[in-house]
Amino acid sequence: MVRLSPPIKWAVRLVVIGYVFLLVGWPLITLVQKAFAGGLDNFQAAFSDPDVTHALLVTIEISIWAVIINTVFGVTMAVLLVRHEFPGRRAVSALIDLPMSVSPVVIGLALLLVYSGRYGWFGPTLEAHGIVVIFNSPGMIMATCFVALPLVVREVVPVLEEVGDDQEQAARSLGANAIQVLRRITMPAIKWAVVYGVVLSLARSLGEFGALKIVSGNLTGLTQTAPLVVEQKYNNFAQGEAYAVSFILVAISVLCILVVSLLRPKESHS
Amino acid sequence: MSTAVLNQDTRAVGRGRPGVRWTLTPGSGVALGVAMTWFSLLVLIPLAAIVATAGSDGWQGYVDTLTNPQSWAAIWLTVTQSLLVTAVNVVMGTLIAWVLVRDRFWGKRLLDLVIDIPFAMPTIVAGLVLLGLYGPKSPLAINVSNTKASITLALAFVTLPFIVRTVQPVLAELDADVEEAAASLGASQLTILRRVVLPSIIPAVAAGAALSFARAISEYGSLVLLSGLLPYKTEVVSVRVLSFIEGGDKTSAAALATLMLAVALVVIVALDVIQRRMGRRG
């Protein structure tokens, strides 16, 4: 093992802690101070505004739908990618990572170009059948699904690869059918990976801003989400309320991170 | 995808039985069909729409959008800032990963936890919290709002976890024996770092750098409140795309968006290659 001399070790430690504290730690402390400046006044002001409570509810509803869809898609895709061979498998595996590096603004634009009721490829046809996607919940759920798409797949794939398929083959040779194998062998093995994926997806979904700004139309009291309310409040000089809503969002995301980090060491693969 | 690539692939997958191209049962075939339909409707067709729309004014229209002075200023700013932040992350991310794996001190667990916060935090809130400490009413008397430095700051914040989280597991799994052997053969600490540790973590650093660069190029939310979105000064590509969308100019928006998509695709391919070299996907 490389052993750094004590002065270098201390220097590296200080640089690292100082950098992280200045970049993340201190700004977070400032947020808490500003949100609670004047006790709970900021929270009372924020919650007495029906647009704020509505935005929080919209965010929760959209996120829950997106997380459910992404979990089903993610687990299915992970099992298919690891346990099966099919043409294009590697391309699909790589493309699933794409949403992580695509700008939220580009995601919003992409959905607009296909599902907009005025000029989208499918939008006018869908609206003729009474399905409004853009500036409405379906589009918002799709945008949220898009940004959080790889999270469940990327948690489950390594676990599936590591446990191997010996147990599944044994179960199958003893006469278990596909559903029994999935329910009794595969699901228990990937249970925790799915939980991490769900928690990370939830954190990502609650916070999405750019893509939802475009797809939702940011209509106050209708399709406005909590992160969009933060921007509006801040720009309308209701900074206290902006900090209060931000505090709620940060508290949820920190809670998600805590859950993942507390659960993770229990998993043998870590 | 060509079969040539797939043939190479069977070796890397390990469990894949060579010579067997399809191992789908009827049930999993249906599942694959449904999943791919959703994936196409959600990701592939919308992204194809961007490329198609970008080309609707022909090649000249495409070039005109990208060479428009304001767009060009945004592209230049975004690329230089992203490179700068990625360089900072290569150094700081590797150091943080080193400290998290090899150092022991009180509060290390907390440091480990804090690293993930930028990933989970809503981007608009990231901008707001940075504004609280480095904005007009800064307790440190540092005001970066509406300057180029605000972009460096916001991008450094949102990309903090990437290199740390790719290097950390590689560093943790590094075989101590090799380092001991090098030491017993008389190598100095610096030589061990340079010849043993560094070569084994370089692929992980590269993977993290690619992710961090891609994230920086595409960032939007954290810049909204902090940078002031001033044309020619603090306007990044994603902001420019949004103003084209709001102005109803879909073709120009799509033209700039294809450029960003191309960068994202290059990063994805690079990651795929790096991860295959590292011998596992993660």
Interface residues (C-beta under 8 A of the other chain):
Chain A: M1 V2 R3 L4 S5 K9 V12 R13 V15 V16 I17 Y19 V20 L23 V24 G25 W26 P27 L28 T30 L31 K34 I69 F73 T76 M77 V79 L80 R83 H84 E85 F86 P87 G88 R89 R90 A91 V92 S93 A94 L95 I96 D97 L98 P99 M100 S101 V102 S103 P104 V105 V106 I107 G108 L109 A110 L111 L112 L113 V114 Y115 Y119 G120 W121 M142 C145 F146 L149 R154 V157 P158 E161 G164 D165 A178 L200 A203 R204 L206 G207 E208 F209 G210 K213 I214 A226 P227 L228 V230 E231 Y234 A242 Y243 S246 L249 V250 S253 V254 C256 I257 L258 V260 S261
Chain B: M1 T3 V5 L6 D9 T10 V13 R15 G16 R17 V20 R21 W22 T23 L24 T25 G27 S28 A31 L32 V34 A35 M36 W38 F39 L42 V43 L44 I45 P46 L47 A49 I50 T53 M92 L95 I96 W98 V99 R102 D103 F105 L111 D112 L113 V114 I115 D116 I117 P118 F119 A120 M121 P122 T123 I124 V125 L128 V129 L130 G132 L133 Y134 P139 L153 A156 F157 L160 A176 E179 E180 Q189 I192 L193 V197 L211 A214 R215 I217 S218 E219 Y220 G221 V224 L225 V237 S238 V239 V241 L242 I245 K250 A253 A254 A257 M260 L261 V263 A264 L265 V267 I268 V269 L271 D272 R280 R281 G282
